């Protein structure tokens, strides 16, 4: 038996060596690629974490049917819990206001039943006692049509909610007196007139103009006039507490909407009470002053909002022509 030539082993060894080198190069390349991907992933995670923190948005997950919770750090911060603290769904539900908890449970159960999702804004009190508003988005994940988890995001929208409420308040209320403003009054009047024309209900509009108010501004100054308006607004709010709206619709002009089942006699008594309460002395900047009130009343019927307002306005001028500090009724024909 002859031994194999040495050069055959050399060729085989060289082939194996080249293969090893190639494999090692591929392994290094694969490791480098994985390393680069890890770097990119870490960078993306850092961007997500920072963006999530800046936007106050966190990710949550709840297993089904076990209800085991998992939160990212931002949600711990929203609820003011130490990051990584053990979570219990029943305990966290106690943070929600009654109305928000009821809506959350209803929407969650419906989403699980329909294999769908939902978005709601909820009011909570954090574990440190701070009131907050959060926006919750949720999606149900199923396997073989069986819900296995529900997950989504929670965002702190407290500042947004405060700004929205403030904007809405500025749009609907008079800043000085806190009464409804002209815009809200006109919207309510239009709504009531439309409803009354359809259902033949009873209601009334009372327009009030202060007598002698210009003298307050001229003699005591606008600051005193503002204080007088605030005082009168408070009195009207009290005496008209059974009314549906008390509004300031101009400088010293007010309006009262009564949308309940009152009769003409009760409306007249209300007008008399308004005149009586306005005539009480007002202590402003030292001296006491007395204002009066002229009231025009229009009974709502099958008329438009502008018609009702014009009728009340004509009645108001009739009250002023009758000597002021009185009221006049104008009923639709």
TAVEN-V566236 format. One record per residue. N is the residue number from 1. RES is the residue in three letters. OMEGA is omega in whole degrees, 0 to 359 (none if undefined). NEAR is the number of other ideal C-beta (glycine too) atoms within 8 Angstrom. Layout:
BEGIN
N&RES&OMEGA&NEAR / N&RES&OMEGA&NEAR
END
This chain:
BEGIN
1&UNK&183&2 / 2&UNK&176&3 / 3&UNK&178&4 / 4&UNK&179&6 / 5&UNK&184&5 / 6&UNK&184&6 / 7&UNK&177&6 / 8&UNK&177&8 / 9&UNK&180&8 / 10&UNK&179&8 / 11&UNK&179&8 / 12&UNK&179&8 / 13&UNK&180&8 / 14&UNK&179&8 / 15&UNK&178&8 / 16&UNK&180&8 / 17&UNK&179&8 / 18&UNK&179&8 / 19&UNK&178&8 / 20&UNK&179&8 / 21&UNK&180&8 / 22&UNK&180&8 / 23&UNK&178&8 / 24&UNK&178&8 / 25&UNK&178&8 / 26&UNK&179&8 / 27&UNK&178&8 / 28&UNK&179&8 / 29&UNK&179&8 / 30&UNK&179&8 / 31&UNK&180&8 / 32&UNK&178&8 / 33&UNK&178&8 / 34&UNK&179&8 / 35&UNK&178&8 / 36&UNK&178&8 / 37&UNK&176&8 / 38&UNK&179&8 / 39&UNK&179&8 / 40&UNK&179&8 / 41&UNK&179&8 / 42&UNK&179&8 / 43&UNK&179&8 / 44&UNK&179&8 / 45&UNK&179&8 / 46&UNK&178&8 / 47&UNK&180&8 / 48&UNK&181&8 / 49&UNK&181&9 / 50&UNK&178&8 / 51&UNK&179&9 / 52&UNK&180&13 / 53&UNK&181&10 / 54&UNK&181&6 / 55&UNK&182&7 / 56&UNK&179&12 / 57&UNK&177&10 / 58&UNK&180&16 / 59&UNK&180&12 / 60&UNK&178&13 / 61&UNK&179&9 / 62&UNK&181&12 / 63&UNK&178&9 / 64&UNK&4&11 / 65&UNK&187&5 / 66&UNK&179&5 / 67&UNK&173&8 / 68&UNK&184&7 / 69&UNK&171&11 / 70&UNK&181&7 / 71&UNK&166&10 / 72&UNK&187&9 / 73&UNK&185&10 / 74&UNK&181&13 / 75&UNK&173&12 / 76&UNK&181&14 / 77&UNK&180&11 / 78&UNK&181&13 / 79&UNK&178&11 / 80&UNK&172&8 / 81&UNK&175&7 / 82&UNK&181&5 / 83&UNK&180&7 / 84&UNK&180&4 / 85&UNK&178&7 / 86&UNK&184&3 / 87&UNK&176&10 / 88&UNK&186&7 / 89&UNK&181&9 / 90&UNK&180&6 / 91&UNK&181&7 / 92&UNK&178&10 / 93&UNK&179&10 / 94&UNK&178&6 / 95&UNK&184&9 / 96&UNK&173&11 / 97&UNK&183&9 / 98&UNK&182&6 / 99&UNK&181&7 / 100&UNK&179&12 / 101&UNK&180&11 / 102&UNK&180&8 / 103&UNK&180&10 / 104&UNK&180&13 / 105&UNK&180&9 / 106&UNK&182&8 / 107&UNK&180&11 / 108&UNK&180&11 / 109&UNK&179&8 / 110&UNK&179&10 / 111&UNK&178&15 / 112&UNK&180&11 / 113&UNK&184&6 / 114&UNK&182&6 / 115&UNK&185&9 / 116&UNK&180&8 / 117&UNK&180&9 / 118&UNK&174&11 / 119&UNK&177&7 / 120&UNK&171&10 / 121&UNK&186&9 / 122&UNK&177&14 / 123&UNK&179&11 / 124&UNK&168&13 / 125&UNK&184&9 / 126&UNK&180&12 / 127&UNK&175&7 / 128&UNK&175&5 / 129&UNK&180&5 / 130&UNK&178&7 / 131&UNK&181&7 / 132&UNK&171&11 / 133&UNK&179&12 / 134&UNK&174&13 / 135&UNK&183&11 / 136&UNK&170&13 / 137&UNK&184&10 / 138&UNK&175&13 / 139&UNK&179&10 / 140&UNK&177&13 / 141&UNK&183&9 / 142&UNK&172&9 / 143&UNK&186&6 / 144&UNK&178&4 / 145&UNK&176&5 / 146&UNK&179&6 / 147&UNK&181&11 / 148&UNK&177&8 / 149&UNK&172&10 / 150&UNK&187&14 / 151&UNK&179&10 / 152&UNK&183&11 / 153&UNK&172&9 / 154&UNK&183&14 / 155&UNK&176&10 / 156&UNK&181&10 / 157&UNK&183&11 / 158&UNK&181&10 / 159&UNK&178&7 / 160&UNK&180&8 / 161&UNK&179&10 / 162&UNK&180&8 / 163&UNK&180&8 / 164&UNK&179&8 / 165&UNK&179&8 / 166&UNK&179&8 / 167&UNK&178&8 / 168&UNK&179&8 / 169&UNK&180&8 / 170&UNK&181&8 / 171&UNK&189&6 / 172&UNK&185&9 / 173&UNK&176&10 / 174&UNK&186&11 / 175&UNK&185&6 / 176&UNK&188&9 / 177&UNK&184&9 / 178&UNK&177&7 / 179&UNK&173&13 / 180&UNK&179&12 / 181&UNK&184&12 / 182&UNK&181&9 / 183&UNK&180&8 / 184&UNK&178&12 / 185&UNK&181&14 / 186&UNK&178&9 / 187&UNK&180&8 / 188&UNK&180&12 / 189&UNK&179&13 / 190&UNK&180&9 / 191&UNK&182&8 / 192&UNK&180&13 / 193&UNK&178&13 / 194&UNK&180&8 / 195&UNK&183&9 / 196&UNK&180&14 / 197&UNK&180&10 / 198&UNK&187&6 / 199&UNK&178&6 / 200&UNK&180&6 / 201&UNK&183&9 / 202&UNK&176&9 / 203&UNK&182&13 / 204&UNK&173&12 / 205&UNK&177&15 / 206&UNK&175&16 / 207&UNK&185&17 / 208&UNK&176&15 / 209&UNK&182&11 / 210&UNK&178&13 / 211&UNK&177&11 / 212&UNK&184&9 / 213&UNK&182&13 / 214&UNK&180&7 / 215&UNK&179&7 / 216&UNK&179&14 / 217&UNK&184&11 / 218&UNK&186&5 / 219&UNK&184&6 / 220&UNK&179&11 / 221&UNK&184&8 / 222&UNK&178&6 / 223&UNK&178&8 / 224&UNK&178&12 / 225&UNK&178&12 / 226&UNK&179&9 / 227&UNK&178&10 / 228&UNK&179&14 / 229&UNK&179&13 / 230&UNK&180&10 / 231&UNK&180&10 / 232&UNK&179&13 / 233&UNK&179&16 / 234&UNK&179&8 / 235&UNK&180&11 / 236&UNK&179&16 / 237&UNK&181&10 / 238&UNK&185&8 / 239&UNK&180&10 / 240&UNK&185&11 / 241&UNK&177&6 / 242&UNK&179&5 / 243&UNK&182&10 / 244&UNK&177&8 / 245&UNK&169&11 / 246&UNK&186&12 / 247&UNK&169&15 / 248&UNK&187&14 / 249&UNK&178&10 / 250&UNK&182&6 / 251&UNK&177&4 / 252&UNK&180&9 / 253&UNK&180&11 / 254&UNK&178&16 / 255&UNK&178&14 / 256&UNK&177&15 / 257&UNK&177&15 / 258&UNK&184&14 / 259&UNK&181&7 / 260&UNK&183&7 / 261&UNK&175&5 / 262&UNK&173&10 / 263&UNK&183&7 / 264&UNK&181&8 / 265&UNK&181&6 / 266&UNK&177&8 / 267&UNK&178&15 / 268&UNK&177&11 / 269&UNK&178&8 / 270&UNK&178&15 / 271&UNK&178&12 / 272&UNK&179&9 / 273&UNK&178&9 / 274&UNK&180&17 / 275&UNK&182&14 / 276&UNK&184&8 / 277&UNK&179&11 / 278&UNK&186&14 / 279&UNK&176&10 / 280&UNK&180&8 / 281&UNK&179&6 / 282&UNK&178&11 / 283&UNK&181&6 / 284&UNK&178&13 / 285&UNK&176&8 / 286&UNK&184&4 / 287&UNK&176&7 / 288&UNK&178&7 / 289&UNK&181&10 / 290&UNK&176&9 / 291&UNK&175&14 / 292&UNK&180&12 / 293&UNK&171&13 / 294&UNK&186&14 / 295&UNK&173&15 / 296&UNK&186&17 / 297&UNK&174&17 / 298&UNK&178&16 / 299&UNK&181&13 / 300&UNK&174&14 / 301&UNK&180&8 / 302&UNK&180&6 / 303&UNK&178&10 / 304&UNK&180&6 / 305&UNK&180&9 / 306&UNK&178&6 / 307&UNK&180&9 / 308&UNK&180&15 / 309&UNK&180&12 / 310&UNK&178&8 / 311&UNK&178&12 / 312&UNK&180&16 / 313&UNK&178&10 / 314&UNK&177&10 / 315&UNK&178&16 / 316&UNK&179&15 / 317&UNK&176&9 / 318&UNK&178&11 / 319&UNK&178&14 / 320&UNK&180&10 / 321&UNK&181&6 / 322&UNK&176&8 / 323&UNK&179&5 / 324&UNK&182&9 / 325&UNK&178&9 / 326&UNK&178&10 / 327&UNK&176&15 / 328&UNK&180&12 / 329&UNK&173&11 / 330&UNK&181&12 / 331&UNK&180&8 / 332&UNK&179&11 / 333&UNK&none&2
END
